[in-house]
Amino acid sequence: MSSKNAVVDVRAIDGTTLRKVMGHFCTGVAVITAHDGDRPLGFTCQSVVSASLDPPYVSFCPAKTSTTWPLLRATGNVCINILAQDQRDLCATFAVSGGDKFAAVDWRLSGNGAPALAGALARIEASVELEHDAGDHTIVLARVTDVVAVDGRPLLFYRGAFGGFTDQR
């Protein structure tokens, strides 16, 4: 069947139902960071994907209500810190609005000047290239400039809860 002839169900999908269904898709958890020259900035994000291998691009989706994202965007460079299974508290620290999120956090500047969080499972340094409006979020496309990963287990988010692998091969 061609897409011209496809039947489309036009019933409204409410946010609660969509969140419940999408909750069945397990994701990793990341903290997106930047440095504005005066202070480190960051927010928790679970919508991070590899968008292209050649050239290397990643995408992430900050909420439009984020007060941190506009500050990060202005820097041009970000570090996507993929959290390890034991970093649930770090995730919570960066999930709140306001305050000094870096006060009790061990970090250093990465090669592109954005904070690299100690203990992260992986680090993706990238430069923001474009944004696209997507309802209550923004889709950000960033060109990858450096990557680092270590062995370990990821922090996972599934059906509204955090967890990890019970068996990793």
Phi and psi in radians as a Rosetta constraint file:
Dihedral C 1 N 2 CA 2 C 2 CIRCULARHARMONIC -1.318 0.35
Dihedral N 2 CA 2 C 2 N 3 CIRCULARHARMONIC 2.782 0.35
Dihedral C 2 N 3 CA 3 C 3 CIRCULARHARMONIC -1.142 0.35
Dihedral N 3 CA 3 C 3 N 4 CIRCULARHARMONIC -0.414 0.35
Dihedral C 3 N 4 CA 4 C 4 CIRCULARHARMONIC -1.151 0.35
Dihedral N 4 CA 4 C 4 N 5 CIRCULARHARMONIC -0.523 0.35
Dihedral C 4 N 5 CA 5 C 5 CIRCULARHARMONIC -1.741 0.35
Dihedral N 5 CA 5 C 5 N 6 CIRCULARHARMONIC 0.017 0.35
Dihedral C 5 N 6 CA 6 C 6 CIRCULARHARMONIC -1.157 0.35
Dihedral N 6 CA 6 C 6 N 7 CIRCULARHARMONIC 2.462 0.35
Dihedral C 6 N 7 CA 7 C 7 CIRCULARHARMONIC -1.498 0.35
Dihedral N 7 CA 7 C 7 N 8 CIRCULARHARMONIC 2.260 0.35
Dihedral C 7 N 8 CA 8 C 8 CIRCULARHARMONIC -1.929 0.35
Dihedral N 8 CA 8 C 8 N 9 CIRCULARHARMONIC 2.210 0.35
Dihedral C 8 N 9 CA 9 C 9 CIRCULARHARMONIC -1.421 0.35
Dihedral N 9 CA 9 C 9 N 10 CIRCULARHARMONIC 2.013 0.35
Dihedral C 9 N 10 CA 10 C 10 CIRCULARHARMONIC -1.696 0.35
Dihedral N 10 CA 10 C 10 N 11 CIRCULARHARMONIC 0.191 0.35
Dihedral C 10 N 11 CA 11 C 11 CIRCULARHARMONIC -1.121 0.35
Dihedral N 11 CA 11 C 11 N 12 CIRCULARHARMONIC 2.576 0.35
Dihedral C 11 N 12 CA 12 C 12 CIRCULARHARMONIC -1.244 0.35
Dihedral N 12 CA 12 C 12 N 13 CIRCULARHARMONIC 2.341 0.35
Dihedral C 12 N 13 CA 13 C 13 CIRCULARHARMONIC -1.795 0.35
Dihedral N 13 CA 13 C 13 N 14 CIRCULARHARMONIC 2.012 0.35
Dihedral C 13 N 14 CA 14 C 14 CIRCULARHARMONIC -1.411 0.35
Dihedral N 14 CA 14 C 14 N 15 CIRCULARHARMONIC 2.757 0.35
Dihedral C 14 N 15 CA 15 C 15 CIRCULARHARMONIC -1.041 0.35
Dihedral N 15 CA 15 C 15 N 16 CIRCULARHARMONIC -0.643 0.35
Dihedral C 15 N 16 CA 16 C 16 CIRCULARHARMONIC -1.127 0.35
Dihedral N 16 CA 16 C 16 N 17 CIRCULARHARMONIC -0.772 0.35
Dihedral C 16 N 17 CA 17 C 17 CIRCULARHARMONIC -1.148 0.35
Dihedral N 17 CA 17 C 17 N 18 CIRCULARHARMONIC -0.783 0.35
Dihedral C 17 N 18 CA 18 C 18 CIRCULARHARMONIC -1.080 0.35
Dihedral N 18 CA 18 C 18 N 19 CIRCULARHARMONIC -0.746 0.35
Dihedral C 18 N 19 CA 19 C 19 CIRCULARHARMONIC -1.062 0.35
Dihedral N 19 CA 19 C 19 N 20 CIRCULARHARMONIC -0.726 0.35
Dihedral C 19 N 20 CA 20 C 20 CIRCULARHARMONIC -1.114 0.35
Dihedral N 20 CA 20 C 20 N 21 CIRCULARHARMONIC -0.787 0.35
Dihedral C 20 N 21 CA 21 C 21 CIRCULARHARMONIC -1.189 0.35
Dihedral N 21 CA 21 C 21 N 22 CIRCULARHARMONIC -0.810 0.35
Dihedral C 21 N 22 CA 22 C 22 CIRCULARHARMONIC -1.159 0.35
Dihedral N 22 CA 22 C 22 N 23 CIRCULARHARMONIC -0.395 0.35
Dihedral C 22 N 23 CA 23 C 23 CIRCULARHARMONIC -1.074 0.35
Dihedral N 23 CA 23 C 23 N 24 CIRCULARHARMONIC -0.310 0.35
Dihedral C 23 N 24 CA 24 C 24 CIRCULARHARMONIC -1.374 0.35
Dihedral N 24 CA 24 C 24 N 25 CIRCULARHARMONIC -0.072 0.35
Dihedral C 24 N 25 CA 25 C 25 CIRCULARHARMONIC -1.737 0.35
Dihedral N 25 CA 25 C 25 N 26 CIRCULARHARMONIC 1.903 0.35
Dihedral C 25 N 26 CA 26 C 26 CIRCULARHARMONIC -1.220 0.35
Dihedral N 26 CA 26 C 26 N 27 CIRCULARHARMONIC 2.333 0.35
Dihedral C 26 N 27 CA 27 C 27 CIRCULARHARMONIC -2.215 0.35
Dihedral N 27 CA 27 C 27 N 28 CIRCULARHARMONIC 2.799 0.35
Dihedral C 27 N 28 CA 28 C 28 CIRCULARHARMONIC -1.433 0.35
Dihedral N 28 CA 28 C 28 N 29 CIRCULARHARMONIC 3.079 0.35
Dihedral C 28 N 29 CA 29 C 29 CIRCULARHARMONIC -2.241 0.35
Dihedral N 29 CA 29 C 29 N 30 CIRCULARHARMONIC 2.384 0.35
Dihedral C 29 N 30 CA 30 C 30 CIRCULARHARMONIC -2.303 0.35
Dihedral N 30 CA 30 C 30 N 31 CIRCULARHARMONIC 2.774 0.35
Dihedral C 30 N 31 CA 31 C 31 CIRCULARHARMONIC -2.039 0.35
Dihedral N 31 CA 31 C 31 N 32 CIRCULARHARMONIC 2.112 0.35
Dihedral C 31 N 32 CA 32 C 32 CIRCULARHARMONIC -1.580 0.35
Dihedral N 32 CA 32 C 32 N 33 CIRCULARHARMONIC 2.205 0.35
Dihedral C 32 N 33 CA 33 C 33 CIRCULARHARMONIC -2.214 0.35
Dihedral N 33 CA 33 C 33 N 34 CIRCULARHARMONIC 2.801 0.35
Dihedral C 33 N 34 CA 34 C 34 CIRCULARHARMONIC -2.742 0.35
Dihedral N 34 CA 34 C 34 N 35 CIRCULARHARMONIC 2.962 0.35
Dihedral C 34 N 35 CA 35 C 35 CIRCULARHARMONIC -2.322 0.35
Dihedral N 35 CA 35 C 35 N 36 CIRCULARHARMONIC 2.202 0.35
Dihedral C 35 N 36 CA 36 C 36 CIRCULARHARMONIC -1.597 0.35
Dihedral N 36 CA 36 C 36 N 37 CIRCULARHARMONIC 0.196 0.35
Dihedral C 36 N 37 CA 37 C 37 CIRCULARHARMONIC 1.680 0.35
Dihedral N 37 CA 37 C 37 N 38 CIRCULARHARMONIC -0.391 0.35
Dihedral C 37 N 38 CA 38 C 38 CIRCULARHARMONIC -1.992 0.35
Dihedral N 38 CA 38 C 38 N 39 CIRCULARHARMONIC -0.573 0.35
Dihedral C 38 N 39 CA 39 C 39 CIRCULARHARMONIC -2.704 0.35
Dihedral N 39 CA 39 C 39 N 40 CIRCULARHARMONIC 2.704 0.35
Dihedral C 39 N 40 CA 40 C 40 CIRCULARHARMONIC -1.388 0.35
Dihedral N 40 CA 40 C 40 N 41 CIRCULARHARMONIC 2.611 0.35
Dihedral C 40 N 41 CA 41 C 41 CIRCULARHARMONIC -2.327 0.35
Dihedral N 41 CA 41 C 41 N 42 CIRCULARHARMONIC 2.645 0.35
Dihedral C 41 N 42 CA 42 C 42 CIRCULARHARMONIC -3.015 0.35
Dihedral N 42 CA 42 C 42 N 43 CIRCULARHARMONIC 2.767 0.35
Dihedral C 42 N 43 CA 43 C 43 CIRCULARHARMONIC -2.615 0.35
Dihedral N 43 CA 43 C 43 N 44 CIRCULARHARMONIC 2.660 0.35
Dihedral C 43 N 44 CA 44 C 44 CIRCULARHARMONIC -1.361 0.35
Dihedral N 44 CA 44 C 44 N 45 CIRCULARHARMONIC 2.463 0.35
Dihedral C 44 N 45 CA 45 C 45 CIRCULARHARMONIC -2.583 0.35
Dihedral N 45 CA 45 C 45 N 46 CIRCULARHARMONIC 2.324 0.35
Dihedral C 45 N 46 CA 46 C 46 CIRCULARHARMONIC -1.940 0.35
Dihedral N 46 CA 46 C 46 N 47 CIRCULARHARMONIC -0.016 0.35
Dihedral C 46 N 47 CA 47 C 47 CIRCULARHARMONIC -1.816 0.35
Dihedral N 47 CA 47 C 47 N 48 CIRCULARHARMONIC 1.289 0.35
Dihedral C 47 N 48 CA 48 C 48 CIRCULARHARMONIC -2.098 0.35
Dihedral N 48 CA 48 C 48 N 49 CIRCULARHARMONIC 2.283 0.35
Dihedral C 48 N 49 CA 49 C 49 CIRCULARHARMONIC -2.459 0.35
Dihedral N 49 CA 49 C 49 N 50 CIRCULARHARMONIC 2.690 0.35
Dihedral C 49 N 50 CA 50 C 50 CIRCULARHARMONIC -1.359 0.35
Dihedral N 50 CA 50 C 50 N 51 CIRCULARHARMONIC 2.166 0.35
Dihedral C 50 N 51 CA 51 C 51 CIRCULARHARMONIC -1.725 0.35
Dihedral N 51 CA 51 C 51 N 52 CIRCULARHARMONIC -0.538 0.35
Dihedral C 51 N 52 CA 52 C 52 CIRCULARHARMONIC -2.789 0.35
Dihedral N 52 CA 52 C 52 N 53 CIRCULARHARMONIC 2.481 0.35
Dihedral C 52 N 53 CA 53 C 53 CIRCULARHARMONIC -1.610 0.35
Dihedral N 53 CA 53 C 53 N 54 CIRCULARHARMONIC -0.531 0.35
Dihedral C 53 N 54 CA 54 C 54 CIRCULARHARMONIC -2.491 0.35
Dihedral N 54 CA 54 C 54 N 55 CIRCULARHARMONIC 1.706 0.35
Dihedral C 54 N 55 CA 55 C 55 CIRCULARHARMONIC -1.318 0.35
Dihedral N 55 CA 55 C 55 N 56 CIRCULARHARMONIC 2.825 0.35
Dihedral C 55 N 56 CA 56 C 56 CIRCULARHARMONIC -1.343 0.35
Dihedral N 56 CA 56 C 56 N 57 CIRCULARHARMONIC 2.017 0.35
Dihedral C 56 N 57 CA 57 C 57 CIRCULARHARMONIC -2.271 0.35
Dihedral N 57 CA 57 C 57 N 58 CIRCULARHARMONIC 2.557 0.35
Dihedral C 57 N 58 CA 58 C 58 CIRCULARHARMONIC -2.160 0.35
Dihedral N 58 CA 58 C 58 N 59 CIRCULARHARMONIC 2.812 0.35
Dihedral C 58 N 59 CA 59 C 59 CIRCULARHARMONIC -2.318 0.35
Dihedral N 59 CA 59 C 59 N 60 CIRCULARHARMONIC 2.576 0.35
Dihedral C 59 N 60 CA 60 C 60 CIRCULARHARMONIC -2.581 0.35
Dihedral N 60 CA 60 C 60 N 61 CIRCULARHARMONIC 2.828 0.35
Dihedral C 60 N 61 CA 61 C 61 CIRCULARHARMONIC -2.275 0.35
Dihedral N 61 CA 61 C 61 N 62 CIRCULARHARMONIC 1.624 0.35
Dihedral C 61 N 62 CA 62 C 62 CIRCULARHARMONIC -1.325 0.35
Dihedral N 62 CA 62 C 62 N 63 CIRCULARHARMONIC 2.588 0.35
Dihedral C 62 N 63 CA 63 C 63 CIRCULARHARMONIC -1.215 0.35
Dihedral N 63 CA 63 C 63 N 64 CIRCULARHARMONIC 2.557 0.35
Dihedral C 63 N 64 CA 64 C 64 CIRCULARHARMONIC -1.159 0.35
Dihedral N 64 CA 64 C 64 N 65 CIRCULARHARMONIC -0.339 0.35
Dihedral C 64 N 65 CA 65 C 65 CIRCULARHARMONIC -1.404 0.35
Dihedral N 65 CA 65 C 65 N 66 CIRCULARHARMONIC -0.130 0.35
Dihedral C 65 N 66 CA 66 C 66 CIRCULARHARMONIC -1.108 0.35
Dihedral N 66 CA 66 C 66 N 67 CIRCULARHARMONIC 2.237 0.35
Dihedral C 66 N 67 CA 67 C 67 CIRCULARHARMONIC -1.553 0.35
Dihedral N 67 CA 67 C 67 N 68 CIRCULARHARMONIC -0.270 0.35
Dihedral C 67 N 68 CA 68 C 68 CIRCULARHARMONIC -1.469 0.35
Dihedral N 68 CA 68 C 68 N 69 CIRCULARHARMONIC -0.668 0.35
Dihedral C 68 N 69 CA 69 C 69 CIRCULARHARMONIC -0.981 0.35
Dihedral N 69 CA 69 C 69 N 70 CIRCULARHARMONIC -0.788 0.35
Dihedral C 69 N 70 CA 70 C 70 CIRCULARHARMONIC -1.013 0.35
Dihedral N 70 CA 70 C 70 N 71 CIRCULARHARMONIC -0.575 0.35
Dihedral C 70 N 71 CA 71 C 71 CIRCULARHARMONIC -1.242 0.35
Dihedral N 71 CA 71 C 71 N 72 CIRCULARHARMONIC -0.714 0.35
Dihedral C 71 N 72 CA 72 C 72 CIRCULARHARMONIC -1.157 0.35
Dihedral N 72 CA 72 C 72 N 73 CIRCULARHARMONIC -0.777 0.35
Dihedral C 72 N 73 CA 73 C 73 CIRCULARHARMONIC -0.947 0.35
Dihedral N 73 CA 73 C 73 N 74 CIRCULARHARMONIC -0.731 0.35
Dihedral C 73 N 74 CA 74 C 74 CIRCULARHARMONIC -1.102 0.35
Dihedral N 74 CA 74 C 74 N 75 CIRCULARHARMONIC -0.411 0.35
Dihedral C 74 N 75 CA 75 C 75 CIRCULARHARMONIC -1.358 0.35
Dihedral N 75 CA 75 C 75 N 76 CIRCULARHARMONIC -0.515 0.35
Dihedral C 75 N 76 CA 76 C 76 CIRCULARHARMONIC 1.531 0.35
Dihedral N 76 CA 76 C 76 N 77 CIRCULARHARMONIC -0.456 0.35
Dihedral C 76 N 77 CA 77 C 77 CIRCULARHARMONIC -2.092 0.35
Dihedral N 77 CA 77 C 77 N 78 CIRCULARHARMONIC 2.402 0.35
Dihedral C 77 N 78 CA 78 C 78 CIRCULARHARMONIC -2.297 0.35
Dihedral N 78 CA 78 C 78 N 79 CIRCULARHARMONIC 2.821 0.35
Dihedral C 78 N 79 CA 79 C 79 CIRCULARHARMONIC -2.194 0.35
Dihedral N 79 CA 79 C 79 N 80 CIRCULARHARMONIC 2.140 0.35
Dihedral C 79 N 80 CA 80 C 80 CIRCULARHARMONIC -1.679 0.35
Dihedral N 80 CA 80 C 80 N 81 CIRCULARHARMONIC 1.903 0.35
Dihedral C 80 N 81 CA 81 C 81 CIRCULARHARMONIC -1.680 0.35
Dihedral N 81 CA 81 C 81 N 82 CIRCULARHARMONIC 1.897 0.35
Dihedral C 81 N 82 CA 82 C 82 CIRCULARHARMONIC -1.412 0.35
Dihedral N 82 CA 82 C 82 N 83 CIRCULARHARMONIC 2.087 0.35
Dihedral C 82 N 83 CA 83 C 83 CIRCULARHARMONIC -1.372 0.35
Dihedral N 83 CA 83 C 83 N 84 CIRCULARHARMONIC 2.539 0.35
Dihedral C 83 N 84 CA 84 C 84 CIRCULARHARMONIC -1.502 0.35
Dihedral N 84 CA 84 C 84 N 85 CIRCULARHARMONIC 2.820 0.35
Dihedral C 84 N 85 CA 85 C 85 CIRCULARHARMONIC -0.950 0.35
Dihedral N 85 CA 85 C 85 N 86 CIRCULARHARMONIC -0.550 0.35
Dihedral C 85 N 86 CA 86 C 86 CIRCULARHARMONIC -1.556 0.35
Dihedral N 86 CA 86 C 86 N 87 CIRCULARHARMONIC 0.224 0.35
Dihedral C 86 N 87 CA 87 C 87 CIRCULARHARMONIC -1.890 0.35
Dihedral N 87 CA 87 C 87 N 88 CIRCULARHARMONIC 0.540 0.35
Dihedral C 87 N 88 CA 88 C 88 CIRCULARHARMONIC -1.036 0.35
Dihedral N 88 CA 88 C 88 N 89 CIRCULARHARMONIC -0.714 0.35
Dihedral C 88 N 89 CA 89 C 89 CIRCULARHARMONIC -1.133 0.35
Dihedral N 89 CA 89 C 89 N 90 CIRCULARHARMONIC -0.667 0.35
Dihedral C 89 N 90 CA 90 C 90 CIRCULARHARMONIC -1.108 0.35
Dihedral N 90 CA 90 C 90 N 91 CIRCULARHARMONIC -0.721 0.35
Dihedral C 90 N 91 CA 91 C 91 CIRCULARHARMONIC -0.982 0.35
Dihedral N 91 CA 91 C 91 N 92 CIRCULARHARMONIC -0.844 0.35
Dihedral C 91 N 92 CA 92 C 92 CIRCULARHARMONIC -1.108 0.35
Dihedral N 92 CA 92 C 92 N 93 CIRCULARHARMONIC -0.667 0.35
Dihedral C 92 N 93 CA 93 C 93 CIRCULARHARMONIC -1.029 0.35
Dihedral N 93 CA 93 C 93 N 94 CIRCULARHARMONIC -0.749 0.35
Dihedral C 93 N 94 CA 94 C 94 CIRCULARHARMONIC -1.527 0.35
Dihedral N 94 CA 94 C 94 N 95 CIRCULARHARMONIC -0.072 0.35
Dihedral C 94 N 95 CA 95 C 95 CIRCULARHARMONIC -1.502 0.35
Dihedral N 95 CA 95 C 95 N 96 CIRCULARHARMONIC -0.216 0.35
Dihedral C 95 N 96 CA 96 C 96 CIRCULARHARMONIC -1.609 0.35
Dihedral N 96 CA 96 C 96 N 97 CIRCULARHARMONIC 2.731 0.35
Dihedral C 96 N 97 CA 97 C 97 CIRCULARHARMONIC -1.633 0.35
Dihedral N 97 CA 97 C 97 N 98 CIRCULARHARMONIC 2.436 0.35
Dihedral C 97 N 98 CA 98 C 98 CIRCULARHARMONIC 1.405 0.35
Dihedral N 98 CA 98 C 98 N 99 CIRCULARHARMONIC 3.097 0.35
Dihedral C 98 N 99 CA 99 C 99 CIRCULARHARMONIC 1.317 0.35
Dihedral N 99 CA 99 C 99 N 100 CIRCULARHARMONIC 3.028 0.35
Dihedral C 99 N 100 CA 100 C 100 CIRCULARHARMONIC -1.602 0.35
Dihedral N 100 CA 100 C 100 N 101 CIRCULARHARMONIC 1.622 0.35
Dihedral C 100 N 101 CA 101 C 101 CIRCULARHARMONIC -1.150 0.35
Dihedral N 101 CA 101 C 101 N 102 CIRCULARHARMONIC -0.372 0.35
Dihedral C 101 N 102 CA 102 C 102 CIRCULARHARMONIC -1.651 0.35
Dihedral N 102 CA 102 C 102 N 103 CIRCULARHARMONIC 0.004 0.35
Dihedral C 102 N 103 CA 103 C 103 CIRCULARHARMONIC -0.914 0.35
Dihedral N 103 CA 103 C 103 N 104 CIRCULARHARMONIC -0.780 0.35
Dihedral C 103 N 104 CA 104 C 104 CIRCULARHARMONIC -2.010 0.35
Dihedral N 104 CA 104 C 104 N 105 CIRCULARHARMONIC 0.445 0.35
Dihedral C 104 N 105 CA 105 C 105 CIRCULARHARMONIC -1.917 0.35
Dihedral N 105 CA 105 C 105 N 106 CIRCULARHARMONIC 2.329 0.35
Dihedral C 105 N 106 CA 106 C 106 CIRCULARHARMONIC -1.483 0.35
Dihedral N 106 CA 106 C 106 N 107 CIRCULARHARMONIC 2.108 0.35
Dihedral C 106 N 107 CA 107 C 107 CIRCULARHARMONIC -2.672 0.35
Dihedral N 107 CA 107 C 107 N 108 CIRCULARHARMONIC 2.890 0.35
Dihedral C 107 N 108 CA 108 C 108 CIRCULARHARMONIC -2.516 0.35
Dihedral N 108 CA 108 C 108 N 109 CIRCULARHARMONIC 2.855 0.35
Dihedral C 108 N 109 CA 109 C 109 CIRCULARHARMONIC -1.282 0.35
Dihedral N 109 CA 109 C 109 N 110 CIRCULARHARMONIC 2.323 0.35
Dihedral C 109 N 110 CA 110 C 110 CIRCULARHARMONIC -1.427 0.35
Dihedral N 110 CA 110 C 110 N 111 CIRCULARHARMONIC -3.134 0.35
Dihedral C 110 N 111 CA 111 C 111 CIRCULARHARMONIC -1.049 0.35
Dihedral N 111 CA 111 C 111 N 112 CIRCULARHARMONIC -0.530 0.35
Dihedral C 111 N 112 CA 112 C 112 CIRCULARHARMONIC -1.653 0.35
Dihedral N 112 CA 112 C 112 N 113 CIRCULARHARMONIC 0.116 0.35
Dihedral C 112 N 113 CA 113 C 113 CIRCULARHARMONIC 1.607 0.35
Dihedral N 113 CA 113 C 113 N 114 CIRCULARHARMONIC -0.043 0.35
Dihedral C 113 N 114 CA 114 C 114 CIRCULARHARMONIC -1.596 0.35
Dihedral N 114 CA 114 C 114 N 115 CIRCULARHARMONIC 2.633 0.35
Dihedral C 114 N 115 CA 115 C 115 CIRCULARHARMONIC -1.130 0.35
Dihedral N 115 CA 115 C 115 N 116 CIRCULARHARMONIC 2.293 0.35
Dihedral C 115 N 116 CA 116 C 116 CIRCULARHARMONIC -1.795 0.35
Dihedral N 116 CA 116 C 116 N 117 CIRCULARHARMONIC 2.121 0.35
Dihedral C 116 N 117 CA 117 C 117 CIRCULARHARMONIC -1.463 0.35
Dihedral N 117 CA 117 C 117 N 118 CIRCULARHARMONIC 2.303 0.35
Dihedral C 117 N 118 CA 118 C 118 CIRCULARHARMONIC -1.086 0.35
Dihedral N 118 CA 118 C 118 N 119 CIRCULARHARMONIC 2.444 0.35
Dihedral C 118 N 119 CA 119 C 119 CIRCULARHARMONIC 1.482 0.35
Dihedral N 119 CA 119 C 119 N 120 CIRCULARHARMONIC -0.081 0.35
Dihedral C 119 N 120 CA 120 C 120 CIRCULARHARMONIC -1.129 0.35
Dihedral N 120 CA 120 C 120 N 121 CIRCULARHARMONIC 2.578 0.35
Dihedral C 120 N 121 CA 121 C 121 CIRCULARHARMONIC -1.254 0.35
Dihedral N 121 CA 121 C 121 N 122 CIRCULARHARMONIC -0.599 0.35
Dihedral C 121 N 122 CA 122 C 122 CIRCULARHARMONIC -2.673 0.35
Dihedral N 122 CA 122 C 122 N 123 CIRCULARHARMONIC 2.777 0.35
Dihedral C 122 N 123 CA 123 C 123 CIRCULARHARMONIC -2.357 0.35
Dihedral N 123 CA 123 C 123 N 124 CIRCULARHARMONIC 2.265 0.35
Dihedral C 123 N 124 CA 124 C 124 CIRCULARHARMONIC -2.123 0.35
Dihedral N 124 CA 124 C 124 N 125 CIRCULARHARMONIC 1.968 0.35
Dihedral C 124 N 125 CA 125 C 125 CIRCULARHARMONIC -1.583 0.35
Dihedral N 125 CA 125 C 125 N 126 CIRCULARHARMONIC 2.411 0.35
Dihedral C 125 N 126 CA 126 C 126 CIRCULARHARMONIC -2.692 0.35
Dihedral N 126 CA 126 C 126 N 127 CIRCULARHARMONIC 2.742 0.35
Dihedral C 126 N 127 CA 127 C 127 CIRCULARHARMONIC -1.935 0.35
Dihedral N 127 CA 127 C 127 N 128 CIRCULARHARMONIC 2.308 0.35
Dihedral C 127 N 128 CA 128 C 128 CIRCULARHARMONIC -1.214 0.35
Dihedral N 128 CA 128 C 128 N 129 CIRCULARHARMONIC 2.215 0.35
Dihedral C 128 N 129 CA 129 C 129 CIRCULARHARMONIC -1.931 0.35
Dihedral N 129 CA 129 C 129 N 130 CIRCULARHARMONIC -0.658 0.35
Dihedral C 129 N 130 CA 130 C 130 CIRCULARHARMONIC -2.768 0.35
Dihedral N 130 CA 130 C 130 N 131 CIRCULARHARMONIC 2.852 0.35
Dihedral C 130 N 131 CA 131 C 131 CIRCULARHARMONIC -2.309 0.35
Dihedral N 131 CA 131 C 131 N 132 CIRCULARHARMONIC 2.658 0.35
Dihedral C 131 N 132 CA 132 C 132 CIRCULARHARMONIC -2.386 0.35
Dihedral N 132 CA 132 C 132 N 133 CIRCULARHARMONIC 2.318 0.35
Dihedral C 132 N 133 CA 133 C 133 CIRCULARHARMONIC -1.120 0.35
Dihedral N 133 CA 133 C 133 N 134 CIRCULARHARMONIC 2.339 0.35
Dihedral C 133 N 134 CA 134 C 134 CIRCULARHARMONIC -2.518 0.35
Dihedral N 134 CA 134 C 134 N 135 CIRCULARHARMONIC 1.204 0.35
Dihedral C 134 N 135 CA 135 C 135 CIRCULARHARMONIC 1.160 0.35
Dihedral N 135 CA 135 C 135 N 136 CIRCULARHARMONIC -2.097 0.35
Dihedral C 135 N 136 CA 136 C 136 CIRCULARHARMONIC -1.548 0.35
Dihedral N 136 CA 136 C 136 N 137 CIRCULARHARMONIC 0.115 0.35
Dihedral C 136 N 137 CA 137 C 137 CIRCULARHARMONIC -2.255 0.35
Dihedral N 137 CA 137 C 137 N 138 CIRCULARHARMONIC 2.992 0.35
Dihedral C 137 N 138 CA 138 C 138 CIRCULARHARMONIC -2.107 0.35
Dihedral N 138 CA 138 C 138 N 139 CIRCULARHARMONIC 2.345 0.35
Dihedral C 138 N 139 CA 139 C 139 CIRCULARHARMONIC -1.603 0.35
Dihedral N 139 CA 139 C 139 N 140 CIRCULARHARMONIC 2.117 0.35
Dihedral C 139 N 140 CA 140 C 140 CIRCULARHARMONIC -1.882 0.35
Dihedral N 140 CA 140 C 140 N 141 CIRCULARHARMONIC 2.315 0.35
Dihedral C 140 N 141 CA 141 C 141 CIRCULARHARMONIC -1.960 0.35
Dihedral N 141 CA 141 C 141 N 142 CIRCULARHARMONIC 2.208 0.35
Dihedral C 141 N 142 CA 142 C 142 CIRCULARHARMONIC -2.282 0.35
Dihedral N 142 CA 142 C 142 N 143 CIRCULARHARMONIC 2.396 0.35
Dihedral C 142 N 143 CA 143 C 143 CIRCULARHARMONIC -1.441 0.35
Dihedral N 143 CA 143 C 143 N 144 CIRCULARHARMONIC 2.220 0.35
Dihedral C 143 N 144 CA 144 C 144 CIRCULARHARMONIC -1.293 0.35
Dihedral N 144 CA 144 C 144 N 145 CIRCULARHARMONIC 2.280 0.35
Dihedral C 144 N 145 CA 145 C 145 CIRCULARHARMONIC -1.990 0.35
Dihedral N 145 CA 145 C 145 N 146 CIRCULARHARMONIC -0.341 0.35
Dihedral C 145 N 146 CA 146 C 146 CIRCULARHARMONIC -2.875 0.35
Dihedral N 146 CA 146 C 146 N 147 CIRCULARHARMONIC 2.640 0.35
Dihedral C 146 N 147 CA 147 C 147 CIRCULARHARMONIC -2.473 0.35
Dihedral N 147 CA 147 C 147 N 148 CIRCULARHARMONIC 2.589 0.35
Dihedral C 147 N 148 CA 148 C 148 CIRCULARHARMONIC -2.558 0.35
Dihedral N 148 CA 148 C 148 N 149 CIRCULARHARMONIC 2.421 0.35
Dihedral C 148 N 149 CA 149 C 149 CIRCULARHARMONIC -2.475 0.35
Dihedral N 149 CA 149 C 149 N 150 CIRCULARHARMONIC 2.643 0.35
Dihedral C 149 N 150 CA 150 C 150 CIRCULARHARMONIC -2.218 0.35
Dihedral N 150 CA 150 C 150 N 151 CIRCULARHARMONIC 2.855 0.35
Dihedral C 150 N 151 CA 151 C 151 CIRCULARHARMONIC -1.228 0.35
Dihedral N 151 CA 151 C 151 N 152 CIRCULARHARMONIC 2.586 0.35
Dihedral C 151 N 152 CA 152 C 152 CIRCULARHARMONIC 2.743 0.35
Dihedral N 152 CA 152 C 152 N 153 CIRCULARHARMONIC -3.085 0.35
Dihedral C 152 N 153 CA 153 C 153 CIRCULARHARMONIC -1.911 0.35
Dihedral N 153 CA 153 C 153 N 154 CIRCULARHARMONIC 2.436 0.35
Dihedral C 153 N 154 CA 154 C 154 CIRCULARHARMONIC -1.440 0.35
Dihedral N 154 CA 154 C 154 N 155 CIRCULARHARMONIC 2.688 0.35
Dihedral C 154 N 155 CA 155 C 155 CIRCULARHARMONIC -1.399 0.35
Dihedral N 155 CA 155 C 155 N 156 CIRCULARHARMONIC 2.230 0.35
Dihedral C 155 N 156 CA 156 C 156 CIRCULARHARMONIC -2.031 0.35
Dihedral N 156 CA 156 C 156 N 157 CIRCULARHARMONIC 2.650 0.35
Dihedral C 156 N 157 CA 157 C 157 CIRCULARHARMONIC -2.155 0.35
Dihedral N 157 CA 157 C 157 N 158 CIRCULARHARMONIC 2.167 0.35
Dihedral C 157 N 158 CA 158 C 158 CIRCULARHARMONIC -2.589 0.35
Dihedral N 158 CA 158 C 158 N 159 CIRCULARHARMONIC 2.188 0.35
Dihedral C 158 N 159 CA 159 C 159 CIRCULARHARMONIC 0.885 0.35
Dihedral N 159 CA 159 C 159 N 160 CIRCULARHARMONIC 0.777 0.35
Dihedral C 159 N 160 CA 160 C 160 CIRCULARHARMONIC 1.437 0.35
Dihedral N 160 CA 160 C 160 N 161 CIRCULARHARMONIC 0.130 0.35
Dihedral C 160 N 161 CA 161 C 161 CIRCULARHARMONIC -2.360 0.35
Dihedral N 161 CA 161 C 161 N 162 CIRCULARHARMONIC 2.729 0.35
Dihedral C 161 N 162 CA 162 C 162 CIRCULARHARMONIC -1.656 0.35
Dihedral N 162 CA 162 C 162 N 163 CIRCULARHARMONIC 2.620 0.35
Dihedral C 162 N 163 CA 163 C 163 CIRCULARHARMONIC -2.966 0.35
Dihedral N 163 CA 163 C 163 N 164 CIRCULARHARMONIC -2.767 0.35
Dihedral C 163 N 164 CA 164 C 164 CIRCULARHARMONIC -2.824 0.35
Dihedral N 164 CA 164 C 164 N 165 CIRCULARHARMONIC -3.118 0.35
Dihedral C 164 N 165 CA 165 C 165 CIRCULARHARMONIC -1.228 0.35
Dihedral N 165 CA 165 C 165 N 166 CIRCULARHARMONIC 2.481 0.35
Dihedral C 165 N 166 CA 166 C 166 CIRCULARHARMONIC -1.627 0.35
Dihedral N 166 CA 166 C 166 N 167 CIRCULARHARMONIC -0.415 0.35
Dihedral C 166 N 167 CA 167 C 167 CIRCULARHARMONIC -2.472 0.35
Dihedral N 167 CA 167 C 167 N 168 CIRCULARHARMONIC 2.091 0.35
Dihedral C 167 N 168 CA 168 C 168 CIRCULARHARMONIC -2.111 0.35
Dihedral N 168 CA 168 C 168 N 169 CIRCULARHARMONIC 2.274 0.35
